[in-house]
Amino acid sequence: MTINKKQNGTELTVALTGRLDTTTAPQLEQELQNSLAGVESLIFDLTTLEYISSAGLRVLLYAQKVMNRQGKMVIRGANDMIQEVFEITGFSDILTIE
């Protein structure tokens, strides 16, 4: 998985490419722990994310909990398969998905 971060003031965009799974989720969690201080708007760009596992969902939930205290979080560009995972797991009710 590739993580591309772009900061614009208090807005952080995190673009993910590849697979967010048991192997790569800890890497994303570490990146978020190091990057979320002072962030008021977190945007996940999943346009080029091919797959997400339960470990990946856990990291998104962690980010959502942090951002509930600091501001807002939005998911953009999820493909049909990832969108279906969000719906089946109930994450579509928890996350803001555009």
Contacts in CASP RR format, 6 or more apart in sequence:
PFRMAT RR
TARGET T0000
AUTHOR 0000-0000-0000
METHOD contacts of the structure
MODEL  1
MTINKKQNGTELTVALTGRLDTTTAPQLEQELQNSLAGVESLIFDLTTLE
YISSAGLRVLLYAQKVMNRQGKMVIRGANDMIQEVFEITGFSDILTIE
1 16 0 8 1.000
1 17 0 8 1.000
1 18 0 8 1.000
1 19 0 8 1.000
1 20 0 8 1.000
1 21 0 8 1.000
1 24 0 8 1.000
1 27 0 8 1.000
1 28 0 8 1.000
2 16 0 8 1.000
2 17 0 8 1.000
2 18 0 8 1.000
3 14 0 8 1.000
3 15 0 8 1.000
3 16 0 8 1.000
3 27 0 8 1.000
3 28 0 8 1.000
3 31 0 8 1.000
4 14 0 8 1.000
4 15 0 8 1.000
4 17 0 8 1.000
5 12 0 8 1.000
5 13 0 8 1.000
5 14 0 8 1.000
5 15 0 8 1.000
5 31 0 8 1.000
5 35 0 8 1.000
6 12 0 8 1.000
6 13 0 8 1.000
6 15 0 8 1.000
7 13 0 8 1.000
7 35 0 8 1.000
7 39 0 8 1.000
10 38 0 8 1.000
10 39 0 8 1.000
10 40 0 8 1.000
10 41 0 8 1.000
11 39 0 8 1.000
11 40 0 8 1.000
11 41 0 8 1.000
11 42 0 8 1.000
11 43 0 8 1.000
12 35 0 8 1.000
12 36 0 8 1.000
12 39 0 8 1.000
12 41 0 8 1.000
12 42 0 8 1.000
12 43 0 8 1.000
13 43 0 8 1.000
13 44 0 8 1.000
13 45 0 8 1.000
14 28 0 8 1.000
14 31 0 8 1.000
14 32 0 8 1.000
14 35 0 8 1.000
14 42 0 8 1.000
14 43 0 8 1.000
14 44 0 8 1.000
14 45 0 8 1.000
15 44 0 8 1.000
15 45 0 8 1.000
15 47 0 8 1.000
15 48 0 8 1.000
16 28 0 8 1.000
16 44 0 8 1.000
16 45 0 8 1.000
16 46 0 8 1.000
16 48 0 8 1.000
16 49 0 8 1.000
17 48 0 8 1.000
17 49 0 8 1.000
18 48 0 8 1.000
18 49 0 8 1.000
18 50 0 8 1.000
18 51 0 8 1.000
19 49 0 8 1.000
19 50 0 8 1.000
19 51 0 8 1.000
19 52 0 8 1.000
19 53 0 8 1.000
20 28 0 8 1.000
20 49 0 8 1.000
20 51 0 8 1.000
20 52 0 8 1.000
20 53 0 8 1.000
20 55 0 8 1.000
20 56 0 8 1.000
20 59 0 8 1.000
21 51 0 8 1.000
21 52 0 8 1.000
21 53 0 8 1.000
21 55 0 8 1.000
21 56 0 8 1.000
22 53 0 8 1.000
22 55 0 8 1.000
24 56 0 8 1.000
25 53 0 8 1.000
25 55 0 8 1.000
25 56 0 8 1.000
25 58 0 8 1.000
25 59 0 8 1.000
28 56 0 8 1.000
28 59 0 8 1.000
29 59 0 8 1.000
29 62 0 8 1.000
32 59 0 8 1.000
32 62 0 8 1.000
32 63 0 8 1.000
32 66 0 8 1.000
36 42 0 8 1.000
36 63 0 8 1.000
36 66 0 8 1.000
36 67 0 8 1.000
36 70 0 8 1.000
38 70 0 8 1.000
39 67 0 8 1.000
39 70 0 8 1.000
39 71 0 8 1.000
40 70 0 8 1.000
40 71 0 8 1.000
40 72 0 8 1.000
41 71 0 8 1.000
41 72 0 8 1.000
41 73 0 8 1.000
41 74 0 8 1.000
42 63 0 8 1.000
42 67 0 8 1.000
42 71 0 8 1.000
42 72 0 8 1.000
42 73 0 8 1.000
42 74 0 8 1.000
43 73 0 8 1.000
43 74 0 8 1.000
43 76 0 8 1.000
44 60 0 8 1.000
44 63 0 8 1.000
44 73 0 8 1.000
44 74 0 8 1.000
44 75 0 8 1.000
44 76 0 8 1.000
45 76 0 8 1.000
45 77 0 8 1.000
46 52 0 8 1.000
46 75 0 8 1.000
46 76 0 8 1.000
46 77 0 8 1.000
46 78 0 8 1.000
46 79 0 8 1.000
46 82 0 8 1.000
47 76 0 8 1.000
47 77 0 8 1.000
47 79 0 8 1.000
49 78 0 8 1.000
49 79 0 8 1.000
49 82 0 8 1.000
50 79 0 8 1.000
51 81 0 8 1.000
51 82 0 8 1.000
52 60 0 8 1.000
52 82 0 8 1.000
52 85 0 8 1.000
57 85 0 8 1.000
57 89 0 8 1.000
57 91 0 8 1.000
60 75 0 8 1.000
60 91 0 8 1.000
60 95 0 8 1.000
61 91 0 8 1.000
61 94 0 8 1.000
63 73 0 8 1.000
64 73 0 8 1.000
64 94 0 8 1.000
64 95 0 8 1.000
67 73 0 8 1.000
72 96 0 8 1.000
73 95 0 8 1.000
73 96 0 8 1.000
74 96 0 8 1.000
74 97 0 8 1.000
74 98 0 8 1.000
75 86 0 8 1.000
75 95 0 8 1.000
75 96 0 8 1.000
75 97 0 8 1.000
75 98 0 8 1.000
76 97 0 8 1.000
76 98 0 8 1.000
77 98 0 8 1.000
78 86 0 8 1.000
78 97 0 8 1.000
83 92 0 8 1.000
83 97 0 8 1.000
85 91 0 8 1.000
86 92 0 8 1.000
86 95 0 8 1.000
86 97 0 8 1.000
END
